[in-house]
């Protein structure tokens, strides 16, 4: 892996999805992407050509009307910088096959095929250099609906109601050969974007399926030949890349390896590409909540906005970014260049990050006192960023911080400092007013179970597979059990029966859809919370084990976490 120090310190970036699809704004011949007449199947504006199977001959004509005269590269970059974002990634070519740069390899590009006639990639590269923002490029290296041999033709299923490959113009999937598209267009265009725009810090590939290991390697080597310091994301395919791209809008259930690089790309509303009618913007508080949760897990946050057909960033997005920027002016030190939380789980108050001798506590719902459990060292000072010193007391492992009136402030940050750093119990401690949270990353795993990017269980298929935990309770008591279960992309989570053991006593529990998980995650990654009844824990050490009661009825049981709540 290349030196990604700048990447791990940056923590926050802007992504731009912009292309011909922006001209349609999510609408085609009286229908909408994600409209009621289509069952809400596809909310993604950039997938409109596939969703409505628009012939290339027709879709090409939109280029003649694409004239984004409102585009201002410096305005984009300053907006990102002022929001606290340290790098920018823009789509140079998305799945529609239209290049947003001057390409000698294919005239189907913004300079040669539109009245606009300018190269926005060149302008963005220059603006990023001017304002000290790292510059990155997205390039769809496999899916290309403008090419007869564009990839995705072996997947055998649709993506949210849309075909991965262009099977409306080129229906003979059996005779498609991606290598022809790869040699004719993909490689030449990747070389073009690597050699024409100065320093490129990130190349963001996407949706690999038929691309071969040799082809992924060839692209990776091409990047390193012309941009040796450029980072390549894992969606180049075949296990390659310098850092791991999480699933779209995905928040891992536990912190990731601090020695590796991770990133979650996420939408600000419900689409990546512009849709005129999508005004479902996340609030500034939701954006900051996701940013802090991801930072606490050692994951960068690449937040997407979709410029419109005139090249304007929607006003709703601008308002959110301005408020996020105001928060960052006060609290950036708790985000940039931080280490993940030393705790095994989030505290009830919110996520935690670490830097030097300090821990930073993001207080999602500020009250007049912050409880910090499991502290093993003597705390020397407490401070609310932007509000000054705070009084605190320390009783054994519990620190109580008195907070001023923080009403009206979005997610204030408390910094605790100790000489040599604030050390905490990194085991499975009982959190005040919360209980225990058991995850795959803190479990002893048996059988064929592996953990996915989100730290949820994969390949959990049989009763021979299992997880177990040892927790220590301060006193005996009864606990309610809640389990979070995820679904595969686009599918409902598996309802099933499990055997739950506590200190050797096993009982059969039903995993049923009692509640939805929070909407910020559920829109892309469906999940449920199942209420499994109660268990009794004794004072001191307790052993808890979980197994399937019978083989999984579907492909797998995607266990995410189990919470024990003292009653």
N, C-alpha and C positions, 0 to 999 in steps of 0.2 A: 504494500500500500504506500502511496506517495505521502509526503508530509502534508497533512491536512490541518495543520495548526490553525490557520486562518479560518477554516471552515468550522472547526469545533468552537472557536471563540465567537464566531459571527452570530450564531443561534437563530437569526431572523432574516428572511429574504422575501423578495417579491417575485411572483411568477405572473407572466402575461400570456394569456391565450388569445391570439389575434390572427385572423385569416379571412378568407372569403365567407366563411360561415357567419362572420360578424355582420355582413351585409343583410343576411336573411333575418337576423335577430330572433331565431327560433321559430319562425313562421313560414309556412309554405302552402300556397293555394288554399287558404282558409283554414288551415290546420296548424296546431302548435305542438312542438316537442313537449311531451309530458302532458298533453291536453286530455280532457275528460273523454273525448271520442277515441283516444288511443289507450285508454286505461291507465294513463299516467306512466307508461312504460319507460319512456326515455326523456329525462329532464335535461340532457346534456346538449347545449346548443351547438357545440363543435361536431356532434355526430349527426347533424341534420341531413346531410347527403345520404348517409347509409340508412337512417331511420325512414326516410321517405323514398329511398331508392331513386334518387334524382339522376337521370342519365348524365354522363360526363359531357355529352354534346350540349345539353341544356345548362349544366352547372358552369361550364366554361364561359357562358355568356355573361354571368354575373361579374366576371373580371372586367368587362367593358364598362360596368357601372361603378366599380370600386375606386373611389377617389377620396381617401380619408384626409381631407384638407385641414382637419382640426388636430392632426397629429403633431405633437411637440415633444421630441425626445427629452429635452432638458426638463420639461414639466414633469414627465414620467419619473425621471431619475430623482429629481428634487423631492417629489412626493414620497418616493420610497425612502430616501434618506431621512426626510423629516419625520417619517413614521417610525424611525429607528431600525430600518432594514439595511443590512450591510452588503447584500448582493442581489442581483436581478437576473432572472432567467426568462427568456422570451422565446416563443415558438417560431423557429425559422422555417419549419415545414411540419404541418400536422397530418393527420391521416388522409385528408382530402387530396394531398399531393401537391398543393399550391405553395410555392416557395415565397416567403416574405423577404427575399433578398434577390439581387441580381445573380442569375445562374446561367452559365454558358452550357451546362449539361441539359437544361430543359427550359424552353421559352415560357413555360407555364409558371410565370413568376410575376411579382408585383411591379418590377421595372419594365418588363417587355410586354405584359399583357393587360396593363391597366392605364387609364389616363393619368394616374398619380405620378408614375414614372420615377419615383424616388426610391432609395434603398433605406428603409427604416432600421434595418439591422446595423448598417454603417453609422447611422445617426445615433442610435442607442449606444453603440460601442464607444463613440466619441464622447457622449454625455456622461457615461459611467466613468470613463477615464478622467474627465474634467472634475467630477464631484467626488471622486474617491470611492466609488461603489464597484465591487467586483462584478464582472460581466460574464453571463453564462447563456448558453443556447440550448433550447430543446430541439430535437430532430427525431421525427418518427422514422426509425430505420427499417421497419418492416411493413407496417400497414401503409398502403398507398392506393387509394381508390381510383386514381387516375391511370394506373398501370395495369395492363392485362395480367401480369405476374406478381402483383402486389401480394404480400403475405397474409396470414390469418386464415388460409383456406383449409387447414386441417383441424381446426378447433372443434367443429361439429356442433357448436351451440352458439347462441346469440348473446350479445352483450346488451342487457337492458332493452331487448326488443330489436336490436340492430345487428346486421350481419358484420362480422369482422372483416370479411373480404368483399370486394365488389363482385357480387354474383348476379347483379341485375344487367350490367353491360357485358360481363365476362362470366357466363354461368358454368363453363366447363372447368370446375375445380380440379377434376382428376388429371388434367393436362397442364395445370399451371406449374411454373418452375421459377421459384423465387430467385434463383441464381441469375436469371436473365435480368430481372429488375435490379438486383444487387449490383451487377457489373455495369449496367447501362446508366443507372441514375443514382443509387444510394452512395456508392463509393465516391463517384465524382463530386456529388454535392457536399458530402462530408468533408472532402478535401477543400472544397471552395470555402466553406464556413470556417475552416481551421486556418486558412492562409490569407484571408482578406481583411480581417477585422482586428488586428492587433492581438493583445493578450486575451485569451479565453480562460476563465477560471473554472468553469463547469460545462461539461457536455452532458445533457439530460436526454438519454434514450428512453424508449417506451415500448410496451406491449410486444415482447419477443414471443414467438411461438415456433415458426418453421425455420427461423434463422439457425444455421448450424454452428457448432463450436468453432469451426475454422473461420466462419464469417464473423462471428463475434470477436474472435481474436484478431482478425484482420482490421476491423474497425478500431479496436482498442489500441493496436500497434500504430495505426494511422494517427490517432489522437496524440499518442506519446511522441511520435516522430516530429510533428509540427508544433505541438503544445506540450512539452514535457512536464510542465507543472500543473496542467489541467486535470481536474478530478472528473472521473467518469462514474455515473451512477450504476447501480446493479441491474437496471432494466436493459442494459446492453445484452443481457441474456447469458445462459449457459454458465452461471456461477461466477461471472467475471465482474469487474468494476472495483472502484476504490472506496465506495461507500454504499450503504444499504438504503435503498428507497423503500419506505414502508408502503403499505397499501394506501390508496387515496383516502384522505380524511381519517387516517387510522391513528389512534392513540394507544400505545402499548400499555398493558396492564401493570407493568413493573419496569424498573429502570433497566437500561441496556448496558452492555459491556462498556466501561469507560475508556477502554483502549481501542475502540472502533468508532466509526463515523456513521451517523444515521440521520435521516431526514424524512419528514412527513410533508407532502404537498397537500394543501387543503383549499377548499373553495370559500370565498367570502359570502356567497349566496348559495344557490343550489345548482349552479352550472359553472363550467370552466370558460367556455366561449359565450359571448354576449347573447342574452335574450332580453328583448325590450320589456317584457312583462314580468321578469323575475326581479322583484324588489324585496325578496326575503333575506335581507342583509343580516349577518350576525351583528350583535351589538358590540360596542367597544369592550364591554366587560367579558363577553364570550370569547372574543379574540384574545384578550389578555389572559383569560383563564386557560385557553388552549396553549398559548405561548409558554406560560409558566409551568403547566403540567408537562409539556414536552421537554422543556429545559431541565426539569427535575429528573427526567428519564434519560438524559443525554441524547436528545433528539432535536435537530433543527426544525424550524417551522417555516415552510415555504408557502406563503399566503398568496393565492391567486386572485387576480382581477381580470375581467374581460373587457377591453376597450370596444367601443361601438363601431359602426360602419364609417363614421367620420373620424375615427381615431381618438375619441374622447373617452376618458375614464369616467364612468357614471358618477353622478353627483352623490348618490347614496354611498358608494364606496369611498369617495373622497372624504365625506363627513366622518366615517368610521376611522379611516386612517389618520385623520387629523387628531382625533381624540386619543387614539393609541399612541401617537407621537407625543402628546402632552404627558401621558403616563410615563413613557420611556424617559423623558427629560428628568424625571425625579428618580426613577427606579431601575435604570438601565444596568447599574452595577450588579444588580441581583440576577441579571440574565446573561450578559456578555461574559465570555471566558470563565464560566462557572463549571463546577463539577456536579454530577447528579447527586440527588439526595442520599445521605448516608442511611436513612431509614429504609426498611424493606418495603414499606407501603406509604401512601400519603397519610398525613395526619388529618384529623377531623377539620382542623382550621384551613388546610390546603397543602399545596406542594411545598417542597424545600429544595434549595440549592446551596452549594458550598463554594467558598472561595477563600483561600488563605486561612486566616484565623477566625473566619466568620461563617455562620450559617444564616441564610435568608429564609424567612417564613412568609409565604404569601397568604394573606388572611382574606379568605373569600367572603366571609360574613362577619365583619368586625363587630366585636362586643367590647366590653370594658376590660376584659382580661383574656390573655392568650396563655393557654396551658401547653407547656413543652415537656413531653415525657422522655424517659430513658436517657437523661443527660448524665454522663459519667465524669465530667470535669467541672471545675469551678468556673462559672461564668463571670466575666469581669465587667461587661457592660451590655446594655440593651438600648436600641435606638429605633424609632420609627422613621424611615427615610422620608425626608421632607418635613418632618414635624419635630425632630430633636430627640434628646435623651428620654428614656422611659424608666420608671422605677420597676424593680423586680425583686422577688425573693426566691431562694432555692432551698427546697426541703428534700434532701436526699437526691433522688433522680428526677424530681419534678421541679420545673422552673415555672413561676407564675409572673407574667409581665403585665403591669398595669398600662392600659392603653388610654390615650386621650379620646375625646369625642371625634370619631372618624366618619361620622355620618356624611354622606355625599361624596366620599372618596371611593374610587374604584380600586378594589384589591390593594389595600395598603401593604407595605412590606416592613417587617420587623427584622432587624439585624442583631444577632447575639454574637458576642466576641469573647474569646478566651485565649490566653497565652498558649501558643502551640496548637490552637484550634479547638473547636467545641466537639468533643467526642461523645457519641451516643451509642446506645445499645442497638446494634444492627440486626438483632434477631427478631423473633416473632413476639413482640411485646404487646400487652393489652393496652389499647389506646383509650384515654379517658373519654367517656360518653360515646364510645364507638364499639369497642370490643376487639376481636381479632379479625384480620383479613388474611386468608390463605390463598396463595397463588401458585401457579406452576413453577415460577422462578424460585420459590422458597420451599418447594416440596422435594421429598425423596421419590424418584420416579422409578417405576418397575415396568417391564415389558417393552413394547415398541413405541411408547409415547415419545413424541418430540415436541418442542416448543416453537411456535411460529413467530413471525416478526412482532406480533402484538402480545407475545408471551402467553397466548392461549394454547391449549393442548391440541396437537395434531396426531393423527394415526391412533387415536384411542378407539379401539374397535371391539375389544373382547374383555371378558371378566378377568383374564390373566394380566391385563394392563391395570396399573393402579398408581395412586399418589398417596403419600402419607406425610404428616407433619407432627412435630412435637411442640406444644405450647405450654407456657407456665402461667397459671392463674394465681393472682394474689390471694384469692379466697374462693371457696366453693360457691357454685351458683348455677342457675339455669340460663341457657343461652338459646335464643332463636337463631335458626340457620337459614341464610339466604344464599342462593347460588346464582351466579351470572353465567349464562351459556351463550356463545356466539354462533351465528350461522355462517356457512360459506358465502362468498360474495353473491348476493342476489337470491339467497335461499333462506328459508326460515330455520332457526335453530332446532336441534333435535330434542324432542320430548321423549323421555325414557324412564327406566327404573334404575336406581343405584342402591348399592349396599354401603351404608355409612357406619363405620365402626368407631367407637369411643372407648378407649382403654379396654379393648378386647370384646366389647359387647356390640353386636352387629344388628342393625335393623334395616328393613327395606323402606326406601323413600321414593316418592314419585316426583320426577322433575317435569313440571308443567309450566305453561306460560302464564304466570300470575301478573307480571308487570313488564312494561317495555323498559329497555335501558334508555338513557337520556338521548334526546333527539339529535344532539350534535354529532354523536357517533352513529346512532341507529340508521340515519338516512342512507349511509353507504354500507354499514356493517350491521346487519340485523342481529339483534340479540334480545334476550329475555332475562328476567329475574324470576326464579322459582323459589317459593317458600317451602322449606322442607321440614317444618315443625321445630321441635325443641330437642336439645341435648343437655345433659348434666355434666359439668366439669368439677373435678375435685381441686382442692387447694394444692398448688405445686404443679408438677409435671403431668401433662396429659398427652396421650398418643391418639391421633385421629387419622383414619384411613378411609379412602374412597375407591370403590370399584363399580364397574357396570354390573348390573344383575344378570344381563344376558348380552349376547353379541349385538352390536349396534344395528338398528334396522336400516339405517342408511349408511353412508360412507364413513362417518366418524362422529364422535362426541366431542364438541369443541368447548370444553370446560375453560372458563376464564378465571373465575375466582369463587371463593366461598367465604361468607362473612358470618361470624359468630357474635351475636349481639346480646350483651348481658341484660336480662330481664329485671 
